[in-house]
Amino acid sequence: MADSVNGSNGGEPSPDDRINAVKDAALAALAVADSADALQEWRNQYIGRSGEVTLLLRSVGSLPAEQRAGFGQAANRLKNELEGSFDTRQAEVTAASGPAGAIDVSLPGRKPSGGRLHPITQTVREITAAFGAMGFQTVEGPEVELDRYNFNAMNIPDDHPARDMFDTFWLDRVDEEGARSILLRTHTSPMQARVMEAQDPPIRVVVPGRCYRYEATDASHEWHFNQVEVMAVDEGITFADLKGTLFEFARRVFGPERKVRFRCDFFPFVEPGVDMAVDCFNCEGDPACRICRGSRWLEILGAGMVHPDVLRRAGYDPERYSGFAAGMGVERVAMLKHGIDDIRHFYANDMRFLSQF
Ligand code: PHE
């Protein structure tokens, strides 16, 4: 048909025949190209810089003038068509062979990445387990607390200067007298009073929980953190019980070689009050130790004998019962254990940090 339109010139194939011949050969070869190498070869042979279609285009000048435009357009159409066919075929070949070009059946299976506990949760569990082994029961209490438990029951009256120690998040609620009365607890100590109100001695409890303080954040302060409160109340509890229990806790959590150091400290709800340090588990007094900075001692908690007024307020007779209490910062314990230098890492949710634990 094409011959009759364009006129045959004897033995020479017509321009349309030349184009169709290249097209048929190219499509047939493309259909069997089944690898990246074969595709590349095909590309060179047909649509590359010295490929057959390019040669067709270059031959336009040698045609009779009246055929040039039609032939040039047809050759260009063929080039576009073959480029499209090439892309399609390349996508098929890639999909069939997989992204790496081959399937390695000996590759081990992919391990699903399992979840794990946050390092602070792990530390809370370690601490409560250490006390649990000594007969302490774990209980929890409210994070939104009454002023009365957070401060008053803890021997911190409204006008007591010790309230300055706790910069408080108050809730927008006032009592009948117009005073703010609900807050985010600033420590877990209010649970001392709640536990004593709810049960009779003997008491041995640990209370893990979140606490909040309205203060600027830096490498060692967060506005939100976790504490574990410890309390034992019974007849005849003495300071020796406090020391023995906390010593054993330090050995269990920081290692069997630990020594402990007690120094006087003040908290309104204990008398006498102390803070406790354990000797550094990381160094031999090396001034470059990143955990104790050469001081050899790590302060980890506040403690003391439960103040007689706190016992009395909870309805216990301080002549008959005595007790000890302690409170520690969980983040601090975790930082010391793992040599972490910034508390903010715990709450930045960076998997590069979290997946180390
Ligand atoms: N509640 C105190 C604090 O937050 C710690 C503490 C608890 C001290 C129990 C003594 C006894 O700093």
Residues whose N, C-alpha, C, O or C-beta is under 5 A from the ligand:
A	BS01	LIG	T186 H187 S189 F267 V270 G302 A303 G304 A325 A326 G327
